[in-house]
Amino acid sequence: MTVNVAVIGLGHNGLAFCEEYAKNPKSRLIAVCDIDQERAKYAGEKFHAAVYTDYSVLDIPELDAVSIHTGDSAHKEPFLLSLKKGKHVFVEKPMANRIEDVLEMVQEAEKHPNLVSQVGQVLRFVRQYAAIKRLVDSGFFGEIAYLEADYIHDLRYQYFMEKWKVTDEIPMVGGGCHPLDLMRWYAGEVTEVNAISNHITYKEMREETSIVATYKFKSGAIGKVTCLYGSPGPCPDMYNLKIYGTKASLVQRKICIDALGSMWIDLPSELFIPSHPYGPEVDHFLDCITKGIECAVPAWDGGMSAIATLLAAESAKDGEKKYIPSLR
């Protein structure tokens, strides 16, 4: 089976996904859609796909799946429409930037158990983070007591790219959902969050751009996510990922094992790749459709990461602890 795909939203991320669908032998990119006519025309010509500027793209009879890469605040409408029209859906993270939108999207996905609804939490498909997940699941770390990870990124160049990133993006949600999702993947569900923030960097953005959020997990573990947009410097290696357990600890690329004493051991360099390619998550989405395998990041799961970061942003604004609901 070849999956006929339409990509909606043709900014930097959407065009990157067009590339992946176009070169994957399991899919055929048959249509592209963006409200910007020039952008849609460019993508259509580049990928030899039909061009649309509205959601009538969903009425293509042979369309099997839709990949949504609009701005964060515009994910809900095409997501809901796609499912209602019987299409499998991939939606880029964060699932949405309002809690009520996330809940509505998860509820709709649950009405269509025969359709794949995958959220683009790309780090779960990156070699080094998947290897760490296998260590966690094997009991290597023992009982996890504390985790932390950061999203520190000089994104000021985006001011000259896609304007919604300045006017609509919530940094703790758009960026912070990366490290928070890793922490959930490793330690289980988060139950509450406290956060503080400021707006010292990247003042062109509407939302506060420096935030520290502390989380409590259902397991009893605690964790911390720092999200910072706009300070000079490269992204920290491995998102500054740290895991401290009763049997072993991890700090970025090094591990310490209780049985060996207080020494740090380098993880094999072969584990690591420098970026997060989209190909593996696209391939997984297509396999879920064609082979019926279980989706690695279904709607409820991606929705939990979005809600946990949205509540962190709310906590930073009003100074109150927030309790995180379970979607399962």
C-alpha positions as CSV (number, residue, x, y, z in Angstrom):
1,M,0.0,0.0,0.0
2,T,1.2,3.5,-0.9
3,V,-0.2,6.2,1.4
4,N,-1.4,9.3,-0.4
5,V,-0.5,12.3,1.7
6,A,-1.4,16.0,1.8
7,V,0.7,18.5,3.8
8,I,-1.0,21.5,5.3
9,G,1.2,24.4,6.4
10,L,4.2,25.0,4.3
11,G,6.6,27.0,6.5
12,H,10.1,25.7,7.3
13,N,8.8,22.6,9.1
14,G,6.1,21.8,6.6
15,L,8.5,21.9,3.7
16,A,10.9,19.6,5.5
17,F,8.1,17.1,5.9
18,C,7.2,17.4,2.2
19,E,10.8,16.3,1.5
20,E,10.4,13.3,3.7
21,Y,7.0,12.2,2.3
22,A,8.3,12.8,-1.3
23,K,11.3,10.5,-0.9
24,N,9.7,7.8,1.3
25,P,8.7,4.8,-0.9
26,K,5.7,4.1,1.4
27,S,4.0,7.5,0.6
28,R,3.1,9.7,-2.3
29,L,2.8,13.4,-1.7
30,I,-0.2,14.3,-3.8
31,A,-1.2,17.8,-2.5
32,V,0.2,20.7,-0.6
33,C,-1.9,23.5,1.2
34,D,-1.1,26.9,2.6
35,I,-3.1,30.1,2.8
36,D,-0.1,31.9,1.3
37,Q,-0.6,31.4,-2.4
38,E,3.0,31.9,-3.4
39,R,4.2,29.5,-0.8
40,A,1.7,26.9,-1.9
41,K,2.6,27.4,-5.5
42,Y,6.3,27.0,-4.8
43,A,5.8,23.8,-2.9
44,G,3.5,22.4,-5.5
45,E,6.0,23.0,-8.3
46,K,8.9,21.6,-6.3
47,F,7.1,18.4,-5.3
48,H,4.9,18.0,-8.3
49,A,1.8,18.1,-6.1
50,A,-1.7,19.6,-6.4
51,V,-1.9,23.1,-4.9
52,Y,-4.6,24.2,-2.4
53,T,-5.1,27.3,-0.3
54,D,-8.0,26.0,1.9
55,Y,-9.3,22.8,3.5
56,S,-11.0,21.6,0.3
57,V,-7.8,19.7,0.0
58,L,-9.4,17.2,2.4
59,D,-12.0,16.3,-0.2
60,I,-9.5,14.7,-2.6
61,P,-11.1,11.2,-3.1
62,E,-7.8,9.3,-3.1
63,L,-6.3,11.1,0.0
64,D,-5.4,8.7,2.8
65,A,-3.5,10.9,5.3
66,V,-2.9,14.5,6.3
67,S,0.2,16.0,7.8
68,I,-0.4,19.3,9.7
69,H,2.3,21.9,10.1
70,T,0.5,25.1,10.5
71,G,1.3,27.5,13.3
72,D,0.7,26.1,16.8
73,S,-2.6,27.9,17.4
74,A,-4.0,26.6,14.0
75,H,-3.6,22.9,14.5
76,K,-7.1,22.1,15.8
77,E,-9.3,22.9,12.8
78,P,-7.5,20.8,10.2
79,F,-7.0,18.0,12.7
80,L,-10.7,17.7,13.5
81,L,-11.7,18.1,9.9
82,S,-9.3,15.4,8.7
83,L,-10.5,12.8,11.2
84,K,-14.2,13.6,10.5
85,K,-13.4,13.0,6.8
86,G,-11.8,9.7,7.5
87,K,-8.1,10.6,7.1
88,H,-5.2,9.5,9.2
89,V,-3.5,12.5,10.8
90,F,0.0,13.6,11.8
91,V,0.1,16.8,13.7
92,E,3.3,18.7,14.6
93,K,4.1,19.3,18.2
94,P,2.8,21.0,20.3
95,M,-0.6,19.5,19.7
96,A,-2.2,22.9,20.4
97,N,-1.6,26.0,22.5
98,R,-4.9,26.1,24.4
99,I,-5.9,23.3,26.8
100,E,-9.5,23.3,25.6
101,D,-8.2,22.7,22.0
102,V,-6.1,19.8,23.1
103,L,-9.0,18.2,24.9
104,E,-11.3,18.6,21.9
105,M,-8.6,17.1,19.6
106,V,-8.0,14.1,21.9
107,Q,-11.8,13.5,22.2
108,E,-12.2,13.5,18.5
109,A,-9.2,11.1,18.0
110,E,-10.8,8.7,20.4
111,K,-14.0,8.6,18.3
112,H,-11.9,7.2,15.4
113,P,-9.8,4.3,16.8
114,N,-9.4,3.0,13.2
115,L,-7.5,6.1,12.2
116,V,-3.9,6.9,13.2
117,S,-3.5,10.2,15.1
118,Q,0.2,10.8,15.7
119,V,1.7,13.9,17.4
120,G,5.2,14.9,16.2
121,Q,7.3,14.6,19.4
122,V,10.4,14.0,17.3
123,L,12.9,13.3,20.1
124,R,11.3,9.9,20.7
125,F,12.6,8.9,17.3
126,V,16.2,10.0,17.8
127,R,18.8,7.3,18.4
128,Q,20.3,8.5,21.6
129,Y,17.0,9.2,23.4
130,A,15.5,5.9,22.3
131,A,18.6,4.1,23.7
132,I,18.2,5.9,27.0
133,K,14.6,4.8,27.0
134,R,15.7,1.2,26.7
135,L,18.0,1.6,29.6
136,V,15.2,3.1,31.7
137,D,12.8,0.3,30.8
138,S,15.4,-2.3,31.6
139,G,15.7,-1.0,35.2
140,F,19.3,0.2,34.6
141,F,18.7,3.4,36.5
142,G,16.7,1.8,39.3
143,E,14.1,4.1,40.7
144,I,14.3,7.5,39.2
145,A,14.4,10.3,41.8
146,Y,15.2,13.4,39.7
147,L,15.4,14.4,36.0
148,E,16.0,17.7,34.2
149,A,16.3,18.9,30.7
150,D,16.3,22.3,29.0
151,Y,15.2,24.0,25.8
152,I,17.7,26.9,25.5
153,H,17.8,28.2,22.0
154,D,18.7,31.5,20.3
155,L,15.7,31.7,18.1
156,R,15.9,35.4,17.3
157,Y,16.3,34.6,13.6
158,Q,12.7,33.5,13.5
159,Y,11.6,37.1,13.7
160,F,12.5,37.3,10.0
161,M,10.8,34.0,9.1
162,E,7.3,33.1,10.2
163,K,5.6,35.9,12.1
164,W,3.3,33.6,14.1
165,K,6.4,32.4,16.0
166,V,6.6,35.9,17.5
167,T,2.9,36.7,17.9
168,D,1.5,33.3,18.8
169,E,4.2,30.9,20.1
170,I,4.3,30.1,23.8
171,P,8.0,29.3,24.4
172,M,7.4,26.8,27.2
173,V,4.9,25.0,25.0
174,G,6.5,25.3,21.5
175,G,10.0,24.6,22.8
176,G,9.6,23.2,26.3
177,C,7.4,20.4,25.2
178,H,10.6,18.7,23.8
179,P,12.4,18.2,27.1
180,L,9.2,17.7,29.0
181,D,8.1,15.0,26.7
182,L,11.4,13.2,27.1
183,M,11.0,13.4,30.9
184,R,7.4,12.0,30.7
185,W,8.7,9.2,28.4
186,Y,11.3,8.2,30.9
187,A,9.6,8.8,34.3
188,G,5.9,8.5,33.6
189,E,3.1,11.0,34.1
190,V,3.5,14.4,35.7
191,T,0.9,15.4,38.2
192,E,1.7,19.0,39.2
193,V,3.8,22.0,38.2
194,N,5.2,25.3,39.6
195,A,6.9,27.8,37.4
196,I,8.5,31.3,37.3
197,S,9.4,33.4,34.3
198,N,10.7,36.7,32.9
199,H,10.8,38.5,29.6
200,I,14.4,39.8,29.6
201,T,15.4,38.2,26.3
202,Y,13.8,38.3,22.9
203,K,11.4,41.1,23.8
204,E,9.8,41.1,20.3
205,M,7.9,37.9,21.4
206,R,4.5,38.3,22.9
207,E,5.0,35.6,25.6
208,E,7.7,35.5,28.3
209,T,10.9,33.9,27.0
210,S,12.7,32.6,30.1
211,I,10.8,30.1,32.3
212,V,11.8,27.5,34.9
213,A,9.2,24.8,35.7
214,T,9.4,22.2,38.4
215,Y,7.3,19.1,38.0
216,K,6.2,16.3,40.3
217,F,5.6,12.8,38.8
218,K,3.1,10.2,39.8
219,S,6.0,7.9,40.6
220,G,7.2,10.4,43.2
221,A,10.1,11.6,41.1
222,I,10.7,15.4,40.6
223,G,11.9,17.2,37.6
224,K,12.9,20.6,36.1
225,V,12.5,22.1,32.7
226,T,14.2,25.4,31.7
227,C,13.1,27.1,28.5
228,L,15.0,30.1,27.3
229,Y,14.6,31.9,23.9
230,G,16.9,34.5,22.6
231,S,20.2,34.4,24.5
232,P,23.4,34.1,22.4
233,G,25.0,30.7,22.2
234,P,24.4,27.2,20.8
235,C,21.8,24.8,22.1
236,P,23.1,22.7,25.0
237,D,24.3,19.2,24.2
238,M,21.5,16.6,24.7
239,Y,19.1,19.3,25.9
240,N,21.2,19.2,29.2
241,L,19.4,15.9,29.9
242,K,20.1,14.5,33.4
243,I,18.6,11.4,35.1
244,Y,19.5,10.5,38.6
245,G,18.3,7.1,39.9
246,T,19.1,4.6,42.7
247,K,21.3,2.4,40.6
248,A,22.8,4.8,38.0
249,S,22.9,8.4,36.8
250,L,23.1,10.1,33.4
251,V,24.5,13.5,32.6
252,Q,24.2,14.2,28.9
253,R,26.6,11.6,27.3
254,K,28.0,10.1,30.5
255,I,26.8,7.6,33.0
256,C,27.7,6.6,36.5
257,I,26.9,3.1,37.7
258,D,26.6,2.4,41.4
259,A,28.4,-0.9,41.2
260,L,31.5,0.8,39.7
261,G,31.8,3.7,42.2
262,S,31.9,7.4,41.6
263,M,33.3,7.5,38.1
264,W,31.8,8.8,34.9
265,I,31.8,6.6,31.8
266,D,31.3,7.9,28.3
267,L,28.4,6.4,26.3
268,P,29.4,5.0,22.9
269,S,29.8,7.8,20.4
270,E,28.0,5.7,17.8
271,L,24.7,6.3,19.7
272,F,24.6,10.0,19.0
273,I,23.4,12.0,16.0
274,P,23.7,15.8,16.0
275,S,20.1,16.7,15.1
276,H,16.6,15.4,15.1
277,P,15.8,14.2,11.5
278,Y,12.1,13.9,10.7
279,G,12.5,10.8,8.5
280,P,12.1,8.2,11.3
281,E,8.8,9.6,12.7
282,V,7.4,9.9,9.1
283,D,8.3,6.3,8.5
284,H,6.7,5.3,11.8
285,F,3.5,7.2,10.9
286,L,3.4,5.4,7.5
287,D,4.0,2.0,9.1
288,C,1.2,2.6,11.6
289,I,-1.2,3.1,8.6
290,T,0.1,0.3,6.4
291,K,1.0,-2.3,8.9
292,G,-1.4,-1.5,11.7
293,I,1.4,-1.1,14.4
294,E,0.7,0.8,17.6
295,C,1.3,4.5,17.3
296,A,4.3,5.6,19.5
297,V,2.8,9.1,20.2
298,P,-1.0,8.9,19.9
299,A,-3.2,12.0,20.5
300,W,-3.7,11.5,24.2
301,D,0.1,11.1,24.8
302,G,1.1,14.2,22.8
303,G,-1.8,16.0,24.4
304,M,-0.4,15.3,27.9
305,S,2.9,16.9,27.0
306,A,1.1,20.0,25.6
307,I,-1.1,20.3,28.6
308,A,1.8,19.9,31.1
309,T,3.7,22.8,29.4
310,L,0.6,25.0,29.0
311,L,-0.1,24.7,32.7
312,A,3.5,25.6,33.4
313,A,3.1,28.8,31.4
314,E,-0.1,29.5,33.3
315,S,1.7,28.9,36.7
316,A,4.4,31.3,35.7
317,K,1.8,34.0,35.0
318,D,-0.3,33.7,38.2
319,G,2.3,32.2,40.6
320,E,0.0,29.3,41.5
321,K,0.7,25.5,41.5
322,K,-1.2,23.7,38.7
323,Y,-2.5,20.2,38.9
324,I,-2.2,18.3,35.6
325,P,-5.2,16.1,34.6
326,S,-4.8,12.7,33.2
327,L,-6.1,12.0,29.7
328,R,-6.1,8.2,30.2
